[in-house]
Amino acid sequence: MIRAMLSRSIVRWLAPLALCLAVLVDAGAPRAEDAAQVAAGAALYEKYCALCHGAQAQGYAADNAPSLVSPEFLSAADDRFLVASIALGRPGTAMAAYGVELGGPLHEAEMAQLVAFLRSRGPAATALTPPQGGSAKRGAALYARSCSSCHGDRRSHGTAPHLANATFLALASDAFLYDAIARGRDGTPMKAYAGELDQEQIADLVAYLRSWADNSAAVRAATVNVPPPAGPIVLNPDGASAELALRDDRFVAADDVKRMLDEKRRIVIVDARATSDWQRERIEGAISVPYYALAGLDRIPNDGTWVVAYCACPHHASGVVVDELRRRGYPHAAVLDEGIRVWSERGYPVTRAAGG
């Protein structure tokens, strides 16, 4: 169940989403045995999710995106958690908001189909027992010793999912967190801690994670869906051509792209992420051409102008765009090596949504 700590604004638009899911379930979809729903979900998964979560949803194909089919995860995550995670994404990570209300490509029925596909790969959700008690102070020491090397801390990311993500904490119940720690995730680096930590210690870890919750950040994640403008496509159209040196004939450094912008060189910058991410934060002047909607590349002139694509992975979604540009015969197409996270961290110019 979605936690009460979700903001009223998120709950308002999630309500019809949950209703749609309930209706589909009651009607016999998206049950795993409903072949049509599962097939539709499989096609959607391949188009939108496989890039990062892997062809078999096993995870870790890009940017440490987690497994979506470990038995422990699927038995702990109810359908509303799955749908809301798809819809809201994980702001601040490579997982965009895919719900159409937030600028993503997926409607309620399509997200339900995705859930049907995931359910077909593993068990149904089961009821979880919430932990009792727990000390955040004790949990902090345990977290530093057992968890931070993979999950990072409240502000820094590690190689495993970032547990301080406000949207994740708003959706995940204490019972879900406890279960994840206790049982781990089979087939992933996340081991089961039930044999290493006692129940009180796991409850302490849950209390510590819950102390990170920031509902205001979850509110900021719910940006309004505003379609990107048609142009301008080319930045500095009257400027001299950009001059960029590539690493491995593919990647261009953020510093070099910034220098081209400072020198008012002619260039096109493409945001290859979901449009919801473009709306929330983008490199100043970037156009939105998501990796799953490559027809948008038709707008870009094929006249020798450098085209630099970026994402947050930092190479996978942008790599799809660059591969397509090169397939079409664009002579100068490159991937922004460090991606938008490093660009933003260096203080280079970005445009953010109001309140973002």
CORJO-V127844 format. One record per residue. RES is the residue in three letters. SS is DSSP state (~ for helix, > for strand, _ for the rest). PSI is psi in whole degrees, 0 to 359 (none if undefined). OMEGA is omega in whole degrees, 0 to 359 (none if undefined). Layout:
res: <RES & RES>
ss: <SS & SS>
psi: <PSI & PSI>
omega: <OMEGA & OMEGA>
This chain:
res: <MET & ILE & ARG & ALA & MET & LEU & SER & ARG & SER & ILE & VAL & ARG & TRP & LEU & ALA & PRO & LEU & ALA & LEU & CYS & LEU & ALA & VAL & LEU & VAL & ASP & ALA & GLY & ALA & PRO & ARG & ALA & GLU & ASP & ALA & ALA & GLN & VAL & ALA & ALA & GLY & ALA & ALA & LEU & TYR & GLU & LYS & TYR & CYS & ALA & LEU & CYS & HIS & GLY & ALA & GLN & ALA & GLN & GLY & TYR & ALA & ALA & ASP & ASN & ALA & PRO & SER & LEU & VAL & SER & PRO & GLU & PHE & LEU & SER & ALA & ALA & ASP & ASP & ARG & PHE & LEU & VAL & ALA & SER & ILE & ALA & LEU & GLY & ARG & PRO & GLY & THR & ALA & MET & ALA & ALA & TYR & GLY & VAL & GLU & LEU & GLY & GLY & PRO & LEU & HIS & GLU & ALA & GLU & MET & ALA & GLN & LEU & VAL & ALA & PHE & LEU & ARG & SER & ARG & GLY & PRO & ALA & ALA & THR & ALA & LEU & THR & PRO & PRO & GLN & GLY & GLY & SER & ALA & LYS & ARG & GLY & ALA & ALA & LEU & TYR & ALA & ARG & SER & CYS & SER & SER & CYS & HIS & GLY & ASP & ARG & ARG & SER & HIS & GLY & THR & ALA & PRO & HIS & LEU & ALA & ASN & ALA & THR & PHE & LEU & ALA & LEU & ALA & SER & ASP & ALA & PHE & LEU & TYR & ASP & ALA & ILE & ALA & ARG & GLY & ARG & ASP & GLY & THR & PRO & MET & LYS & ALA & TYR & ALA & GLY & GLU & LEU & ASP & GLN & GLU & GLN & ILE & ALA & ASP & LEU & VAL & ALA & TYR & LEU & ARG & SER & TRP & ALA & ASP & ASN & SER & ALA & ALA & VAL & ARG & ALA & ALA & THR & VAL & ASN & VAL & PRO & PRO & PRO & ALA & GLY & PRO & ILE & VAL & LEU & ASN & PRO & ASP & GLY & ALA & SER & ALA & GLU & LEU & ALA & LEU & ARG & ASP & ASP & ARG & PHE & VAL & ALA & ALA & ASP & ASP & VAL & LYS & ARG & MET & LEU & ASP & GLU & LYS & ARG & ARG & ILE & VAL & ILE & VAL & ASP & ALA & ARG & ALA & THR & SER & ASP & TRP & GLN & ARG & GLU & ARG & ILE & GLU & GLY & ALA & ILE & SER & VAL & PRO & TYR & TYR & ALA & LEU & ALA & GLY & LEU & ASP & ARG & ILE & PRO & ASN & ASP & GLY & THR & TRP & VAL & VAL & ALA & TYR & CYS & ALA & CYS & PRO & HIS & HIS & ALA & SER & GLY & VAL & VAL & VAL & ASP & GLU & LEU & ARG & ARG & ARG & GLY & TYR & PRO & HIS & ALA & ALA & VAL & LEU & ASP & GLU & GLY & ILE & ARG & VAL & TRP & SER & GLU & ARG & GLY & TYR & PRO & VAL & THR & ARG & ALA & ALA & GLY & GLY>
ss: <_ & _ & _ & _ & _ & _ & _ & ~ & ~ & ~ & ~ & ~ & ~ & ~ & ~ & ~ & ~ & ~ & ~ & ~ & ~ & ~ & ~ & ~ & ~ & ~ & _ & _ & _ & _ & _ & _ & _ & _ & ~ & ~ & ~ & ~ & ~ & ~ & ~ & ~ & ~ & ~ & ~ & ~ & ~ & ~ & _ & ~ & ~ & ~ & ~ & _ & _ & _ & _ & _ & _ & _ & _ & _ & _ & _ & _ & _ & _ & _ & _ & _ & ~ & ~ & ~ & ~ & ~ & ~ & _ & _ & ~ & ~ & ~ & ~ & ~ & ~ & ~ & ~ & ~ & ~ & _ & _ & _ & _ & _ & _ & _ & _ & _ & _ & > & ~ & ~ & ~ & _ & _ & _ & > & _ & ~ & ~ & ~ & ~ & ~ & ~ & ~ & ~ & ~ & ~ & ~ & ~ & _ & _ & _ & _ & _ & _ & _ & _ & _ & _ & _ & _ & _ & _ & _ & _ & ~ & ~ & ~ & ~ & ~ & ~ & ~ & ~ & ~ & ~ & ~ & _ & ~ & ~ & ~ & ~ & _ & _ & _ & _ & _ & _ & _ & _ & _ & _ & _ & _ & _ & _ & ~ & ~ & ~ & ~ & ~ & ~ & _ & _ & ~ & ~ & ~ & ~ & ~ & ~ & ~ & ~ & ~ & ~ & _ & _ & _ & _ & _ & _ & _ & _ & _ & _ & _ & _ & _ & _ & _ & ~ & ~ & ~ & ~ & ~ & ~ & ~ & ~ & ~ & ~ & ~ & ~ & _ & _ & _ & _ & ~ & ~ & ~ & ~ & ~ & ~ & ~ & _ & _ & _ & _ & _ & _ & _ & _ & _ & _ & _ & _ & _ & > & _ & _ & _ & _ & _ & > & _ & _ & _ & _ & _ & > & _ & _ & _ & > & > & _ & ~ & ~ & ~ & ~ & ~ & ~ & ~ & ~ & ~ & _ & _ & _ & > & > & > & > & > & > & _ & _ & _ & ~ & ~ & ~ & ~ & ~ & ~ & > & > & > & _ & _ & _ & > & > & _ & _ & _ & _ & _ & ~ & ~ & ~ & ~ & ~ & ~ & _ & _ & _ & _ & _ & _ & _ & > & > & > & > & _ & _ & _ & _ & _ & ~ & ~ & ~ & ~ & ~ & ~ & ~ & ~ & ~ & ~ & ~ & ~ & _ & _ & _ & _ & _ & > & > & > & > & _ & _ & ~ & ~ & ~ & ~ & ~ & ~ & ~ & _ & _ & _ & _ & > & > & > & _ & _ & _ & _>
psi: <139 & 131 & 150 & 342 & 350 & 143 & 156 & 325 & 320 & 317 & 321 & 317 & 342 & 337 & 308 & 332 & 314 & 321 & 317 & 316 & 315 & 319 & 317 & 319 & 315 & 329 & 358 & 7 & 145 & 59 & 149 & 328 & 352 & 98 & 322 & 316 & 317 & 318 & 318 & 318 & 323 & 320 & 319 & 319 & 313 & 321 & 318 & 333 & 329 & 331 & 318 & 322 & 356 & 153 & 327 & 16 & 23 & 348 & 168 & 29 & 330 & 142 & 34 & 31 & 130 & 165 & 140 & 0 & 13 & 139 & 322 & 320 & 310 & 328 & 339 & 333 & 115 & 171 & 325 & 324 & 316 & 313 & 314 & 326 & 320 & 315 & 313 & 336 & 201 & 84 & 139 & 359 & 183 & 354 & 104 & 167 & 120 & 356 & 137 & 330 & 336 & 13 & 3 & 180 & 353 & 133 & 171 & 314 & 325 & 321 & 324 & 323 & 320 & 318 & 320 & 318 & 314 & 319 & 328 & 346 & 0 & 195 & 164 & 162 & 146 & 159 & 138 & 148 & 122 & 150 & 159 & 133 & 214 & 136 & 118 & 326 & 313 & 323 & 328 & 316 & 319 & 317 & 314 & 325 & 322 & 342 & 326 & 332 & 333 & 318 & 355 & 194 & 198 & 329 & 332 & 146 & 154 & 205 & 347 & 169 & 142 & 109 & 347 & 0 & 125 & 321 & 321 & 313 & 331 & 331 & 329 & 126 & 164 & 323 & 321 & 315 & 314 & 314 & 319 & 319 & 315 & 315 & 345 & 199 & 101 & 138 & 5 & 172 & 350 & 104 & 165 & 129 & 1 & 328 & 349 & 327 & 145 & 176 & 321 & 319 & 320 & 321 & 325 & 318 & 318 & 316 & 322 & 315 & 319 & 333 & 345 & 346 & 135 & 92 & 332 & 325 & 324 & 323 & 317 & 336 & 335 & 68 & 157 & 142 & 107 & 115 & 141 & 147 & 161 & 337 & 185 & 152 & 310 & 126 & 141 & 56 & 336 & 3 & 172 & 159 & 143 & 151 & 112 & 136 & 134 & 143 & 130 & 32 & 28 & 322 & 139 & 141 & 144 & 320 & 322 & 320 & 318 & 320 & 320 & 321 & 319 & 327 & 5 & 40 & 153 & 127 & 155 & 132 & 126 & 127 & 113 & 1 & 176 & 150 & 331 & 322 & 320 & 319 & 321 & 315 & 131 & 156 & 134 & 124 & 358 & 143 & 157 & 115 & 88 & 151 & 340 & 4 & 62 & 351 & 337 & 342 & 344 & 335 & 343 & 124 & 138 & 72 & 20 & 354 & 138 & 134 & 119 & 122 & 145 & 161 & 199 & 359 & 317 & 10 & 346 & 302 & 317 & 327 & 324 & 316 & 314 & 319 & 318 & 319 & 317 & 324 & 326 & 356 & 17 & 125 & 335 & 94 & 134 & 157 & 132 & 114 & 313 & 348 & 178 & 334 & 310 & 320 & 312 & 317 & 331 & 359 & 17 & 157 & 128 & 159 & 129 & 152 & 153 & 128 & 359 & none>
omega: <180 & 187 & 181 & 183 & 173 & 181 & 179 & 181 & 178 & 180 & 182 & 181 & 176 & 184 & 178 & 177 & 179 & 179 & 179 & 179 & 181 & 180 & 180 & 179 & 181 & 182 & 181 & 177 & 9 & 177 & 183 & 183 & 179 & 189 & 182 & 179 & 180 & 179 & 178 & 178 & 179 & 178 & 177 & 179 & 181 & 183 & 190 & 194 & 188 & 182 & 183 & 186 & 177 & 184 & 180 & 181 & 183 & 177 & 171 & 172 & 178 & 172 & 177 & 176 & 189 & 173 & 177 & 185 & 174 & 184 & 181 & 180 & 184 & 179 & 180 & 184 & 177 & 187 & 180 & 175 & 181 & 181 & 180 & 178 & 176 & 184 & 186 & 184 & 177 & 182 & 182 & 176 & 177 & 180 & 182 & 170 & 183 & 177 & 186 & 180 & 181 & 178 & 178 & 185 & 193 & 173 & 185 & 182 & 180 & 177 & 176 & 176 & 176 & 178 & 178 & 178 & 180 & 179 & 180 & 182 & 183 & 187 & 172 & 178 & 178 & 179 & 181 & 179 & 181 & 179 & 178 & 177 & 182 & 181 & 178 & 180 & 177 & 181 & 180 & 180 & 178 & 181 & 180 & 183 & 192 & 192 & 191 & 182 & 178 & 187 & 184 & 178 & 186 & 185 & 183 & 181 & 173 & 180 & 179 & 180 & 182 & 187 & 178 & 181 & 187 & 181 & 176 & 182 & 177 & 183 & 186 & 177 & 175 & 179 & 178 & 180 & 180 & 182 & 181 & 179 & 185 & 186 & 182 & 180 & 182 & 180 & 179 & 178 & 183 & 182 & 175 & 182 & 184 & 180 & 182 & 179 & 177 & 185 & 180 & 180 & 177 & 176 & 176 & 178 & 178 & 179 & 179 & 178 & 180 & 179 & 179 & 187 & 181 & 184 & 180 & 178 & 177 & 177 & 181 & 181 & 186 & 179 & 181 & 179 & 176 & 183 & 178 & 176 & 182 & 183 & 359 & 180 & 184 & 175 & 180 & 187 & 179 & 182 & 175 & 179 & 175 & 176 & 186 & 175 & 185 & 169 & 181 & 178 & 185 & 191 & 178 & 184 & 178 & 181 & 181 & 178 & 177 & 179 & 178 & 178 & 179 & 181 & 178 & 178 & 179 & 185 & 173 & 178 & 185 & 172 & 185 & 182 & 173 & 183 & 178 & 178 & 176 & 180 & 185 & 179 & 181 & 172 & 184 & 179 & 182 & 173 & 182 & 171 & 183 & 181 & 181 & 183 & 190 & 175 & 178 & 178 & 179 & 183 & 188 & 181 & 177 & 185 & 180 & 177 & 176 & 176 & 180 & 179 & 178 & 173 & 179 & 188 & 14 & 186 & 193 & 179 & 178 & 177 & 176 & 179 & 181 & 177 & 180 & 177 & 179 & 176 & 179 & 177 & 175 & 187 & 185 & 178 & 185 & 176 & 173 & 193 & 187 & 181 & 187 & 181 & 180 & 178 & 181 & 180 & 179 & 178 & 178 & 190 & 176 & 173 & 182 & 174 & 178 & 181 & 182 & none>
